[in-house]
Amino acid sequence: MPHFIIECSNNVIELQDPQEIVQAVFDKAQASTLFAAEGPGGIKVRIKNYAHYTTVNSQADFIHVFGHIMEGRSSDQKKELTHSIVGQLKAMFPSVLIISMNIYDIDKSSYCNKSMV
């Protein structure tokens, strides 16, 4: 169920293999024990890179992770997860000055996937 979308500048995927970035986020999400690693409710991670952007009126490299998770986790659990993932990315990319993450709760009442229809 959880979806982690990594958005970054093009240079980021030149510094590190994109699959290794995806795997690092997956591993931290799995290590949190908040989600299933496999099956329909399993962790999903993808990456989008950008050539055209501005960060504080410059072309500074950036990484931002959007976490979309089913509601029900505590603020402390979400905080621990974001700190874990950002910490891993910081270690992987010491030269990237802008690394951030936020989590959105998915409303169970409005969520639908193909197995529910």
C-alpha positions in Angstrom: 0.0 0.0 0.0 2.5 2.7 0.9 3.8 4.6 -2.1 7.1 6.5 -1.9 7.7 8.9 -4.8 11.3 10.2 -4.9 11.6 13.5 -6.9 15.0 14.8 -7.7 17.1 16.8 -10.0 18.7 15.0 -13.0 22.1 15.2 -11.5 21.1 13.1 -8.6 20.6 10.0 -10.7 24.0 10.7 -12.3 25.6 10.6 -8.9 24.0 7.3 -7.9 22.3 4.5 -9.8 18.5 5.2 -9.6 17.7 1.6 -8.6 20.1 1.9 -5.6 18.2 5.1 -4.5 14.9 3.3 -4.9 16.2 0.3 -3.0 17.6 2.5 -0.2 14.2 4.1 0.4 12.5 0.6 0.2 14.9 -0.8 2.7 14.3 2.0 5.2 10.5 1.7 4.8 10.7 -2.1 5.3 13.0 -1.7 8.3 10.4 0.5 10.0 8.1 -2.6 10.3 5.1 -0.3 9.5 4.3 -2.0 6.1 4.2 -5.3 4.3 7.2 -5.8 2.1 5.3 -7.9 -0.4 1.9 -8.6 -1.8 -0.9 -6.1 -2.7 -0.2 -4.1 0.5 3.5 -4.0 -0.1 5.9 -1.1 -0.3 6.1 0.7 -3.6 8.9 3.1 -4.5 9.5 5.0 -7.7 11.7 7.9 -8.8 11.0 10.9 -11.0 13.9 13.2 -12.1 13.7 16.7 -13.4 15.7 18.7 -15.9 13.6 21.9 -15.5 13.1 23.3 -12.0 14.2 26.0 -9.6 15.2 25.6 -6.0 15.3 28.9 -4.2 15.9 30.6 -7.5 18.8 28.4 -8.5 19.6 25.1 -10.1 20.8 23.4 -6.9 20.3 19.7 -6.8 17.4 18.4 -4.7 15.8 15.2 -3.4 12.3 15.2 -2.0 10.4 12.0 -1.0 6.6 12.1 -0.9 5.2 9.3 1.3 1.6 8.3 0.8 0.6 5.8 3.5 -2.7 4.5 4.8 -4.0 6.4 7.8 -3.5 5.0 11.2 0.2 5.5 12.0 1.2 7.8 14.9 3.0 11.1 14.4 6.0 9.6 16.2 6.1 6.6 13.7 5.9 8.9 10.8 8.6 11.2 12.2 10.9 8.2 12.8 10.3 7.0 9.2 11.0 10.4 7.6 14.2 10.9 9.7 15.4 7.4 8.8 14.9 7.9 5.1 16.3 11.4 5.0 19.3 10.3 7.0 20.0 7.5 4.5 19.7 9.9 1.6 21.9 12.4 3.4 24.6 9.7 3.8 24.3 8.7 0.1 24.4 12.3 -1.2 26.6 14.5 1.0 26.9 17.1 -1.7 23.1 17.5 -2.2 22.1 20.4 0.0 18.3 20.0 -0.3 17.0 16.6 0.9 13.5 16.5 2.4 10.5 14.3 2.9 6.9 14.5 4.0 4.1 11.9 4.6 0.5 12.1 3.6 -2.2 9.9 5.1 -4.4 8.1 2.6 -8.1 8.3 3.6 -9.3 4.6 3.9 -12.9 5.6 3.0 -12.0 7.0 -0.4 -9.1 4.6 -1.4 -9.8 2.1 -4.1 -7.8 -0.3 -6.1 -8.8 -2.8 -8.8 -9.3 -5.7 -6.4 -11.9 -3.6 -4.6 -14.1 -3.0 -7.7 
